[in-house]
Amino acid sequence: MDWDRAYANADFIPDGAGYPARWVAAATAFRATANARLDLPYGTGARHGYDLFLPEGTPRGLIVFIHGGYWLAFGREIWSHLAAGPLAHGWAVAMPSYTLAPQGRIAQMTAEIAAAVTAAAAQVAGPIVITGHSAGGHLSARMACADVALPADVAARITRIVPISPLADLETLALTGMNADLHLDAAEIAAESPARLTRRPGTDVLVWVGGQERPTFLWQARMLSEAWDCPWNVAPGRHHFDVIAPLTEAGSDLTMALVR
């Protein structure tokens, strides 16, 4: 099995290389008009910041979106437009960055996201829904795991977690060239693979994946669904780069899965 090919999303998406530039343009335009508090700190590190987008009036609750990039690339700034759908329903949306590999290990990123969720929760009252895409899907799923150190009052407010195209078991990632920077070993694979861990009691989870994604991502999503005995949704016609696009739409199935 060629695991590098299995995880090579852009190679199997028409104009896959052009997506990041379009994301940057859409996010920049959105931030120019949004009601936002940018660059809020949740720690002391260079990437320990988050952006908070606010709806009109008092927020109904908080949605946290965690970006992807195989824990190696991107930051919160190029996903701002994905807050549009939840904002239209009166939800605040927090988007954190986190330390990327090789400067950080995945276990460190998990702890950072827990800190970011805690900081954002202090800014917005009400229920919390956590979502994320790809590597961010992994990190959002980690927030549903019983071992993650969230304050009890914050954990109690988490009503739903929706991992999008998540990496649920990290073993095969260690067999790719990416592991030169990720440095995954057997201990971290066991400790950081959500499909091998216990879900926090009472945490509602819905796994989301695109129907046209690479087989490996369909397998990862299904594996998490089976491990946690939770539903999964296969979005027809969506590939790895456009599966998150419906978050810009107030009435999309994905947006409604977060704000229901």
Backbone as CSV, one residue per row, in Angstrom:
resi,resn,N_x,N_y,N_z,CA_x,CA_y,CA_z,C_x,C_y,C_z
1,MET,0.844,-1.197,0.000,0.000,0.000,0.000,0.883,1.251,0.000
2,ASP,0.610,2.171,-0.920,1.322,3.448,-0.970,0.542,4.449,-0.130
3,TRP,0.941,4.621,1.115,0.184,5.483,2.025,0.329,6.953,1.689
4,ASP,1.425,7.360,1.087,1.534,8.755,0.644,0.469,9.059,-0.401
5,ARG,0.275,8.147,-1.336,-0.754,8.323,-2.360,-2.143,8.283,-1.739
6,ALA,-2.335,7.437,-0.759,-3.646,7.308,-0.122,-4.101,8.609,0.524
7,TYR,-3.146,9.394,1.017,-3.481,10.641,1.702,-3.242,11.880,0.840
8,ALA,-2.947,11.690,-0.435,-2.651,12.813,-1.339,-3.950,13.364,-1.912
9,ASN,-4.607,14.213,-1.173,-5.912,14.718,-1.589,-5.842,15.572,-2.856
10,ALA,-4.939,16.527,-2.893,-4.920,17.485,-3.999,-4.701,16.810,-5.344
11,ASP,-3.998,15.699,-5.357,-3.703,15.014,-6.614,-4.955,14.423,-7.260
12,PHE,-6.028,14.282,-6.506,-7.230,13.630,-7.012,-8.431,14.579,-7.035
13,ILE,-8.164,15.882,-6.921,-9.214,16.894,-6.957,-8.913,17.846,-8.105
14,PRO,-9.848,18.092,-9.017,-9.602,19.032,-10.103,-9.164,20.396,-9.574
15,ASP,-8.048,20.897,-10.094,-7.456,22.160,-9.635,-7.264,22.161,-8.116
16,GLY,-6.856,21.017,-7.577,-6.651,20.923,-6.143,-5.669,21.950,-5.612
17,ALA,-4.643,22.247,-6.393,-3.631,23.206,-5.933,-4.155,24.626,-5.847
18,GLY,-5.290,24.909,-6.486,-5.818,26.266,-6.480,-6.699,26.602,-5.298
19,TYR,-7.066,25.616,-4.504,-7.987,25.871,-3.400,-7.431,26.817,-2.335
20,PRO,-6.197,26.667,-1.862,-5.728,27.565,-0.801,-5.836,29.040,-1.158
21,ALA,-5.506,29.416,-2.390,-5.601,30.827,-2.776,-7.048,31.306,-2.726
22,ARG,-7.976,30.455,-3.118,-9.387,30.853,-3.060,-9.871,30.953,-1.622
23,TRP,-9.383,30.064,-0.769,-9.741,30.167,0.648,-9.231,31.476,1.251
24,VAL,-8.010,31.836,0.922,-7.437,33.079,1.439,-8.272,34.273,0.997
25,ALA,-8.646,34.321,-0.271,-9.423,35.449,-0.786,-10.782,35.532,-0.101
26,ALA,-11.453,34.397,0.046,-12.774,34.399,0.670,-12.694,34.800,2.143
27,ALA,-11.685,34.297,2.841,-11.541,34.612,4.265,-11.203,36.083,4.477
28,THR,-10.332,36.619,3.632,-9.948,38.030,3.751,-11.148,38.933,3.523
29,ALA,-11.943,38.644,2.507,-13.134,39.444,2.235,-14.139,39.346,3.374
30,PHE,-14.282,38.164,3.949,-15.235,37.985,5.041,-14.817,38.787,6.268
31,ARG,-13.537,38.734,6.615,-13.068,39.458,7.807,-13.252,40.961,7.668
32,ALA,-13.252,41.460,6.442,-13.376,42.908,6.229,-14.743,43.436,6.655
33,THR,-15.741,42.570,6.712,-17.093,43.020,7.057,-17.641,42.368,8.320
34,ALA,-16.966,41.372,8.845,-17.496,40.623,9.985,-17.338,41.385,11.293
35,ASN,-18.217,41.092,12.222,-18.073,41.566,13.596,-17.159,40.576,14.301
36,ALA,-15.902,40.956,14.475,-14.913,39.980,14.932,-13.966,40.581,15.955
37,ARG,-13.524,39.718,16.855,-12.414,40.034,17.750,-11.262,39.142,17.310
38,LEU,-10.241,39.737,16.743,-9.163,38.974,16.132,-7.953,38.889,17.051
39,ASP,-7.204,37.813,16.888,-5.920,37.622,17.580,-6.059,37.606,19.096
40,LEU,-7.098,36.978,19.582,-7.246,36.815,21.033,-6.311,35.711,21.505
41,PRO,-5.627,35.907,22.627,-4.678,34.882,23.088,-5.354,33.798,23.909
42,TYR,-4.841,32.572,23.790,-5.226,31.521,24.720,-3.999,30.914,25.393
43,GLY,-2.827,31.438,25.064,-1.570,30.975,25.645,-0.478,31.956,25.279
44,THR,0.752,31.558,25.508,1.881,32.460,25.294,2.677,32.148,24.040
45,GLY,2.355,31.061,23.340,3.095,30.682,22.148,2.756,31.539,20.943
46,ALA,3.608,31.486,19.929,3.433,32.309,18.740,2.117,32.020,18.028
47,ARG,1.638,30.785,18.083,0.395,30.417,17.399,-0.757,30.171,18.372
48,HIS,-0.609,30.648,19.598,-1.650,30.475,20.603,-2.644,31.632,20.538
49,GLY,-3.376,31.699,19.437,-4.362,32.747,19.268,-5.608,32.204,18.592
50,TYR,-6.701,32.951,18.728,-7.937,32.569,18.055,-8.691,33.824,17.643
51,ASP,-9.524,33.673,16.627,-10.419,34.730,16.181,-11.831,34.370,16.614
52,LEU,-12.564,35.367,17.067,-13.928,35.151,17.540,-14.874,36.000,16.702
53,PHE,-15.771,35.356,15.994,-16.758,36.023,15.158,-18.094,36.021,15.888
54,LEU,-18.725,37.196,15.918,-19.920,37.369,16.738,-21.135,37.700,15.886
55,PRO,-22.283,37.114,16.216,-23.518,37.431,15.491,-24.119,38.725,16.017
56,GLU,-25.197,39.162,15.387,-25.953,40.281,15.934,-26.667,39.818,17.205
57,GLY,-26.630,40.642,18.223,-27.313,40.300,19.461,-26.536,39.307,20.300
58,THR,-27.178,38.773,21.314,-26.544,37.825,22.229,-26.401,36.469,21.556
59,PRO,-25.196,35.896,21.555,-25.005,34.593,20.896,-25.846,33.492,21.539
60,ARG,-26.330,32.589,20.688,-27.057,31.411,21.186,-26.111,30.412,21.821
61,GLY,-24.854,30.500,21.485,-23.840,29.580,21.971,-22.569,29.767,21.169
62,LEU,-21.638,28.843,21.341,-20.313,28.945,20.737,-20.014,27.726,19.885
63,ILE,-19.571,27.962,18.655,-19.038,26.906,17.801,-17.545,27.135,17.662
64,VAL,-16.754,26.094,17.844,-15.306,26.151,17.661,-14.964,25.351,16.409
65,PHE,-14.325,26.005,15.438,-13.884,25.331,14.213,-12.360,25.225,14.226
66,ILE,-11.852,24.009,14.030,-10.409,23.737,14.078,-9.939,23.381,12.673
67,HIS,-8.971,24.120,12.163,-8.535,23.944,10.781,-7.683,22.695,10.596
68,GLY,-7.610,22.254,9.345,-6.791,21.110,8.979,-5.470,21.519,8.349
69,GLY,-4.862,20.563,7.633,-3.546,20.782,7.030,-2.550,19.730,7.479
70,TYR,-3.057,18.535,7.861,-2.200,17.434,8.305,-1.290,17.838,9.468
71,TRP,-1.746,18.751,10.317,-0.977,19.239,11.472,0.326,19.921,11.043
72,LEU,0.457,20.194,9.743,1.709,20.719,9.175,1.559,22.096,8.561
73,ALA,0.340,22.505,8.226,0.164,23.702,7.405,-1.097,24.460,7.815
74,PHE,-1.172,25.688,7.314,-2.323,26.583,7.446,-2.439,27.166,8.857
75,GLY,-3.396,28.056,8.992,-3.701,28.715,10.247,-5.143,29.167,10.201
76,ARG,-5.599,29.755,11.272,-7.012,30.119,11.367,-7.425,31.173,10.345
77,GLU,-6.474,31.975,9.859,-6.818,33.154,9.071,-7.450,32.835,7.725
78,ILE,-7.253,31.628,7.190,-7.771,31.373,5.836,-9.106,30.638,5.838
79,TRP,-9.725,30.518,7.010,-11.003,29.808,7.099,-12.132,30.688,7.622
80,SER,-11.887,31.976,7.774,-12.856,32.867,8.425,-14.239,32.800,7.798
81,HIS,-14.310,32.670,6.475,-15.595,32.673,5.773,-16.489,31.502,6.175
82,LEU,-15.902,30.455,6.727,-16.698,29.305,7.134,-17.549,29.598,8.372
83,ALA,-17.356,30.754,8.977,-18.194,31.147,10.116,-19.560,31.658,9.666
84,ALA,-19.732,31.941,8.388,-20.937,32.630,7.915,-22.219,31.862,8.221
85,GLY,-22.222,30.563,7.959,-23.440,29.792,8.179,-23.892,29.800,9.631
86,PRO,-23.043,29.408,10.580,-23.451,29.446,11.985,-23.794,30.856,12.478
87,LEU,-23.078,31.879,12.014,-23.382,33.249,12.440,-24.804,33.636,12.068
88,ALA,-25.261,33.181,10.908,-26.608,33.519,10.458,-27.671,32.954,11.392
89,HIS,-27.322,31.949,12.167,-28.253,31.352,13.132,-28.041,31.890,14.545
90,GLY,-27.188,32.891,14.679,-26.998,33.522,15.974,-25.937,32.900,16.851
91,TRP,-25.083,32.036,16.271,-24.006,31.424,17.036,-22.707,32.193,16.853
92,ALA,-21.938,32.348,17.914,-20.572,32.854,17.809,-19.675,31.721,17.309
93,VAL,-18.609,32.085,16.604,-17.688,31.085,16.056,-16.254,31.463,16.421
94,ALA,-15.560,30.556,17.083,-14.144,30.743,17.418,-13.302,29.870,16.514
95,MET,-12.203,30.438,16.004,-11.288,29.684,15.149,-9.874,29.839,15.693
96,PRO,-9.323,28.795,16.302,-7.963,28.869,16.853,-6.902,28.389,15.869
97,SER,-5.706,28.899,16.052,-4.512,28.299,15.460,-3.861,27.416,16.516
98,TYR,-2.859,26.649,16.104,-2.132,25.799,17.043,-0.742,25.551,16.480
99,THR,0.166,25.157,17.318,1.547,24.921,16.909,1.601,23.765,15.914
100,LEU,2.268,24.013,14.781,2.343,22.995,13.738,3.596,22.149,13.885
101,ALA,3.549,20.946,13.334,4.740,20.106,13.260,5.694,20.697,12.211
102,PRO,6.995,20.549,12.386,7.670,19.749,13.412,7.906,20.473,14.732
103,GLN,7.510,21.751,14.832,7.733,22.464,16.097,6.912,21.870,17.234
104,GLY,5.747,21.304,16.907,4.899,20.710,17.940,4.563,19.265,17.623
105,ARG,4.340,18.476,18.643,3.849,17.112,18.496,2.327,17.134,18.567
106,ILE,1.690,16.098,18.075,0.234,16.067,18.045,-0.348,16.108,19.456
107,ALA,0.295,15.471,20.403,-0.191,15.539,21.785,-0.204,16.980,22.293
108,GLN,0.799,17.743,21.912,0.847,19.158,22.297,-0.303,19.922,21.659
109,MET,-0.600,19.619,20.398,-1.701,20.299,19.708,-3.025,20.008,20.391
110,THR,-3.229,18.784,20.835,-4.447,18.438,21.562,-4.594,19.300,22.806
111,ALA,-3.529,19.451,23.558,-3.573,20.275,24.768,-3.836,21.739,24.425
112,GLU,-3.260,22.205,23.321,-3.472,23.594,22.919,-4.928,23.838,22.536
113,ILE,-5.530,22.924,21.807,-6.933,23.103,21.431,-7.828,23.083,22.667
114,ALA,-7.525,22.240,23.632,-8.293,22.251,24.877,-8.193,23.612,25.557
115,ALA,-7.010,24.205,25.532,-6.832,25.538,26.112,-7.588,26.587,25.315
116,ALA,-7.599,26.457,23.988,-8.317,27.412,23.145,-9.818,27.328,23.380
117,VAL,-10.348,26.110,23.482,-11.775,25.940,23.762,-12.125,26.571,25.104
118,THR,-11.282,26.371,26.080,-11.526,26.929,27.410,-11.522,28.457,27.376
119,ALA,-10.556,29.045,26.659,-10.484,30.502,26.565,-11.696,31.069,25.844
120,ALA,-12.084,30.452,24.738,-13.232,30.953,23.983,-14.521,30.794,24.781
121,ALA,-14.625,29.707,25.540,-15.816,29.476,26.359,-16.010,30.569,27.393
122,ALA,-14.908,31.178,27.836,-15.004,32.260,28.809,-15.555,33.543,28.185
123,GLN,-15.529,33.619,26.852,-16.007,34.810,26.157,-17.477,34.726,25.761
124,VAL,-17.991,33.501,25.628,-19.354,33.299,25.113,-20.080,32.302,26.009
125,ALA,-21.248,32.683,26.479,-22.051,31.793,27.318,-22.840,30.816,26.452
126,GLY,-23.373,29.781,27.107,-24.269,28.865,26.428,-23.595,27.594,25.969
127,PRO,-24.295,26.804,25.164,-23.764,25.520,24.704,-22.557,25.703,23.790
128,ILE,-21.744,24.660,23.716,-20.548,24.657,22.873,-20.635,23.486,21.908
129,VAL,-20.396,23.765,20.644,-20.301,22.741,19.611,-18.902,22.841,19.003
130,ILE,-18.219,21.717,18.879,-16.854,21.716,18.348,-16.825,20.940,17.048
131,THR,-16.194,21.535,16.045,-16.038,20.884,14.756,-14.640,21.191,14.231
132,GLY,-14.259,20.499,13.183,-12.947,20.720,12.578,-12.813,19.819,11.375
133,HIS,-11.851,20.132,10.530,-11.718,19.449,9.245,-10.365,18.762,9.132
134,SER,-10.368,17.488,8.749,-9.146,16.719,8.474,-8.316,16.596,9.752
135,ALA,-7.121,17.183,9.796,-6.384,17.182,11.064,-7.185,17.893,12.143
136,GLY,-7.938,18.929,11.740,-8.839,19.592,12.681,-9.999,18.696,13.080
137,GLY,-10.392,17.780,12.170,-11.392,16.774,12.536,-10.854,15.850,13.609
138,HIS,-9.582,15.482,13.482,-8.933,14.695,14.529,-8.950,15.439,15.857
139,LEU,-8.543,16.712,15.824,-8.448,17.480,17.063,-9.825,17.747,17.669
140,SER,-10.840,17.915,16.821,-12.189,18.074,17.368,-12.652,16.773,18.018
141,ALA,-12.349,15.642,17.387,-12.695,14.353,17.992,-11.968,14.152,19.322
142,ARG,-10.736,14.627,19.402,-10.000,14.493,20.664,-10.707,15.233,21.799
143,MET,-11.411,16.319,21.469,-12.130,17.055,22.506,-13.313,16.254,23.051
144,ALA,-13.689,15.182,22.342,-14.752,14.297,22.831,-14.213,13.141,23.656
145,CYS,-12.895,13.023,23.773,-12.290,11.882,24.467,-12.226,12.133,25.974
146,ALA,-12.442,11.086,26.724,-12.536,11.206,28.178,-11.232,11.646,28.817
147,ASP,-10.087,11.406,28.143,-8.802,11.721,28.760,-8.397,13.177,28.619
148,VAL,-9.091,13.961,27.791,-8.682,15.350,27.550,-9.015,16.209,28.756
149,ALA,-8.039,17.009,29.163,-8.173,17.803,30.381,-8.888,19.122,30.103
150,LEU,-10.211,19.060,30.057,-11.040,20.255,29.978,-11.628,20.541,31.353
151,PRO,-11.744,21.815,31.735,-12.435,22.104,32.998,-13.829,21.493,32.999
152,ALA,-14.259,21.029,34.144,-15.538,20.316,34.224,-16.696,21.171,33.727
153,ASP,-16.670,22.484,34.027,-17.781,23.329,33.611,-17.787,23.539,32.098
154,VAL,-16.605,23.551,31.469,-16.527,23.677,30.014,-16.971,22.381,29.354
155,ALA,-16.476,21.246,29.837,-16.868,19.948,29.272,-18.381,19.755,29.360
156,ALA,-18.989,20.222,30.444,-20.431,20.052,30.619,-21.229,20.866,29.610
157,ARG,-20.632,21.913,29.078,-21.338,22.766,28.106,-21.230,22.224,26.679
158,ILE,-20.345,21.272,26.424,-20.176,20.738,25.071,-21.348,19.811,24.763
159,THR,-22.183,20.245,23.827,-23.382,19.483,23.497,-23.189,18.580,22.290
160,ARG,-22.234,18.923,21.421,-22.079,18.140,20.197,-20.683,18.355,19.631
161,ILE,-20.143,17.301,19.040,-18.877,17.398,18.316,-19.085,16.789,16.940
162,VAL,-18.678,17.530,15.901,-18.878,17.102,14.518,-17.516,17.082,13.812
163,PRO,-16.783,15.977,13.896,-15.515,15.879,13.167,-15.800,15.713,11.668
164,ILE,-15.182,16.571,10.851,-15.372,16.530,9.399,-14.128,15.900,8.775
165,SER,-14.319,14.828,8.031,-13.202,14.116,7.383,-12.066,13.873,8.373
166,PRO,-12.355,13.295,9.528,-11.340,13.199,10.576,-10.312,12.111,10.321
167,LEU,-9.136,12.313,10.855,-8.103,11.282,10.929,-8.253,10.644,12.304
168,ALA,-8.854,9.472,12.315,-9.294,8.874,13.570,-8.311,7.881,14.154
169,ASP,-7.513,7.250,13.305,-6.458,6.335,13.751,-5.181,6.736,13.025
170,LEU,-4.141,7.044,13.782,-2.938,7.664,13.219,-1.894,6.658,12.736
171,GLU,-2.152,5.378,12.878,-1.115,4.387,12.569,-0.605,4.505,11.139
172,THR,-1.509,4.656,10.169,-1.051,4.699,8.780,-0.413,6.033,8.416
173,LEU,-0.689,7.093,9.182,0.005,8.367,8.950,1.492,8.223,9.227
174,ALA,1.835,7.343,10.162,3.245,7.117,10.491,3.989,6.420,9.368
175,LEU,3.256,5.888,8.391,3.869,5.192,7.257,4.020,6.090,6.037
176,THR,3.723,7.376,6.188,3.863,8.343,5.103,5.120,9.180,5.288
177,GLY,5.480,9.892,4.234,6.613,10.806,4.329,6.375,11.936,5.306
178,MET,5.114,12.227,5.616,4.806,13.288,6.573,5.379,13.002,7.948
179,ASN,5.627,11.728,8.231,6.093,11.402,9.574,7.506,11.901,9.854
180,ALA,8.217,12.321,8.807,9.515,12.957,9.046,9.352,14.212,9.890
181,ASP,8.180,14.858,9.801,7.889,16.042,10.608,6.938,15.752,11.765
182,LEU,6.034,14.792,11.588,5.073,14.489,12.650,5.710,13.723,13.807
183,HIS,6.698,12.872,13.507,7.409,12.088,14.523,6.470,11.199,15.332
184,LEU,5.469,10.644,14.674,4.573,9.725,15.369,5.302,8.441,15.738
185,ASP,5.107,7.990,16.957,5.624,6.697,17.387,4.465,5.887,17.959
186,ALA,4.729,4.662,18.347,3.658,3.774,18.793,2.902,4.343,19.992
187,ALA,3.616,4.953,20.908,2.962,5.485,22.105,2.025,6.635,21.760
188,GLU,2.474,7.536,20.885,1.627,8.668,20.540,0.463,8.239,19.657
189,ILE,0.683,7.276,18.776,-0.416,6.739,17.976,-1.522,6.198,18.891
190,ALA,-1.131,5.448,19.901,-2.112,4.881,20.825,-2.819,5.965,21.639
191,ALA,-2.074,6.976,22.047,-2.620,8.005,22.934,-3.414,9.071,22.208
192,GLU,-3.169,9.236,20.891,-3.779,10.342,20.164,-4.724,9.902,19.047
193,SER,-5.032,8.618,18.948,-5.981,8.134,17.944,-7.372,8.059,18.556
194,PRO,-8.288,8.957,18.191,-9.608,8.937,18.822,-10.326,7.599,18.723
195,ALA,-10.150,6.880,17.607,-10.848,5.609,17.440,-10.385,4.548,18.428
196,ARG,-9.247,4.785,19.082,-8.749,3.846,20.086,-9.065,4.296,21.512
197,LEU,-9.717,5.442,21.641,-9.928,6.045,22.954,-11.401,6.039,23.324
198,THR,-11.667,6.302,24.599,-13.032,6.297,25.118,-13.668,7.668,24.954
199,ARG,-14.865,7.671,24.405,-15.608,8.926,24.279,-16.113,9.362,25.646
200,ARG,-16.078,10.657,25.907,-16.584,11.183,27.169,-18.076,10.863,27.297
201,PRO,-18.507,10.315,28.396,-19.922,9.956,28.550,-20.828,11.159,28.304
202,GLY,-21.869,10.924,27.534,-22.857,11.968,27.283,-22.515,12.923,26.162
203,THR,-21.367,12.755,25.518,-20.967,13.652,24.431,-21.543,13.148,23.116
204,ASP,-22.365,13.975,22.487,-22.981,13.629,21.214,-21.977,13.866,20.090
205,VAL,-21.813,12.884,19.210,-20.858,12.989,18.103,-21.538,12.602,16.805
206,LEU,-21.309,13.402,15.769,-21.728,13.087,14.406,-20.498,13.219,13.508
207,VAL,-20.103,12.138,12.873,-18.952,12.151,11.968,-19.438,12.513,10.569
208,TRP,-18.709,13.414,9.900,-19.105,13.919,8.587,-17.960,13.687,7.606
209,VAL,-18.268,13.258,6.374,-17.229,13.017,5.377,-17.830,13.179,3.992
210,GLY,-17.019,13.531,3.007,-17.499,13.677,1.642,-17.540,12.357,0.904
211,GLY,-18.562,12.177,0.088,-18.717,10.931,-0.639,-17.656,10.693,-1.697
212,GLN,-16.999,11.771,-2.173,-15.958,11.648,-3.196,-14.556,11.794,-2.615
213,GLU,-14.431,11.587,-1.335,-13.100,11.672,-0.717,-12.286,10.421,-1.039
214,ARG,-10.990,10.513,-0.760,-10.125,9.361,-0.922,-10.651,8.208,-0.051
215,PRO,-10.523,6.967,-0.516,-11.023,5.840,0.272,-10.504,5.816,1.706
216,THR,-9.272,6.289,1.891,-8.697,6.298,3.231,-9.498,7.180,4.180
217,PHE,-10.007,8.309,3.691,-10.780,9.192,4.559,-12.168,8.631,4.840
218,LEU,-12.761,7.958,3.861,-14.032,7.278,4.125,-13.840,6.184,5.168
219,TRP,-12.733,5.476,5.053,-12.415,4.430,6.029,-12.199,5.024,7.420
220,GLN,-11.460,6.134,7.502,-11.200,6.762,8.798,-12.504,7.221,9.459
221,ALA,-13.377,7.828,8.649,-14.651,8.319,9.197,-15.516,7.160,9.684
222,ARG,-15.590,6.118,8.875,-16.405,4.963,9.257,-15.846,4.286,10.498
223,MET,-14.524,4.214,10.586,-13.901,3.582,11.734,-14.253,4.317,13.030
224,LEU,-14.229,5.653,12.996,-14.575,6.410,14.199,-16.037,6.207,14.550
225,SER,-16.897,6.201,13.540,-18.315,5.974,13.778,-18.555,4.623,14.450
226,GLU,-17.873,3.603,13.973,-18.050,2.274,14.558,-17.445,2.192,15.956
227,ALA,-16.265,2.787,16.133,-15.597,2.711,17.440,-16.423,3.388,18.525
228,TRP,-17.077,4.472,18.164,-17.834,5.247,19.145,-19.340,4.994,19.075
229,ASP,-19.763,4.110,18.192,-21.182,3.808,18.049,-21.989,5.094,17.884
230,CYS,-21.529,5.935,16.965,-22.190,7.205,16.692,-22.511,7.285,15.194
231,PRO,-23.451,8.122,14.787,-23.797,8.198,13.369,-22.700,8.863,12.543
232,TRP,-22.710,8.542,11.253,-21.848,9.244,10.316,-22.684,9.634,9.115
233,ASN,-22.288,10.738,8.473,-22.998,11.249,7.308,-22.023,11.383,6.156
234,VAL,-22.381,10.786,5.016,-21.566,10.883,3.808,-22.227,11.907,2.884
235,ALA,-21.570,13.058,2.712,-22.122,14.142,1.902,-21.934,13.827,0.418
236,PRO,-23.007,13.623,-0.336,-22.876,13.213,-1.734,-22.096,14.227,-2.573
237,GLY,-21.183,13.708,-3.384,-20.476,14.539,-4.345,-19.380,15.414,-3.779
238,ARG,-19.175,15.408,-2.485,-18.179,16.299,-1.878,-16.833,15.603,-1.753
239,HIS,-15.770,16.331,-2.118,-14.417,15.819,-1.939,-13.769,16.502,-0.732
240,HIS,-12.514,16.188,-0.493,-11.877,16.631,0.747,-11.763,18.150,0.858
241,PHE,-11.676,18.844,-0.272,-11.485,20.292,-0.212,-12.788,21.078,-0.232
242,ASP,-13.870,20.499,-0.722,-15.123,21.260,-0.722,-16.154,20.715,0.260
243,VAL,-15.799,19.700,1.037,-16.749,19.160,2.007,-17.105,20.196,3.071
244,ILE,-16.211,21.171,3.320,-16.468,22.207,4.324,-17.167,23.431,3.751
245,ALA,-17.241,23.533,2.419,-17.815,24.725,1.788,-19.233,25.037,2.262
246,PRO,-20.088,24.048,2.542,-21.444,24.373,2.991,-21.522,25.145,4.306
247,LEU,-20.430,25.231,5.057,-20.458,26.039,6.277,-20.657,27.523,5.988
248,THR,-20.471,27.932,4.746,-20.733,29.332,4.384,-22.217,29.594,4.182
249,GLU,-23.042,28.550,4.169,-24.464,28.669,3.840,-25.317,28.412,5.078
250,ALA,-26.228,29.327,5.352,-27.062,29.202,6.552,-27.938,27.960,6.516
251,GLY,-28.423,27.577,5.334,-29.374,26.483,5.263,-28.800,25.136,4.893
252,SER,-27.468,25.016,4.834,-26.867,23.749,4.419,-27.030,22.675,5.490
253,ASP,-26.965,21.423,5.043,-27.073,20.310,5.985,-25.953,20.354,7.022
254,LEU,-24.758,20.728,6.601,-23.631,20.758,7.535,-23.814,21.852,8.582
255,THR,-24.203,23.043,8.143,-24.462,24.108,9.113,-25.561,23.699,10.083
256,MET,-26.621,23.109,9.563,-27.729,22.710,10.443,-27.324,21.623,11.415
257,ALA,-26.369,20.773,11.023,-25.882,19.745,11.944,-25.171,20.365,13.145
258,LEU,-24.620,21.562,12.962,-23.951,22.244,14.069,-24.917,23.038,14.951
259,VAL,-25.893,23.668,14.349,-26.722,24.637,15.092,-28.075,24.077,15.496
260,ARG,-28.382,22.849,15.171,-29.726,22.285,15.424,-30.104,22.375,16.899
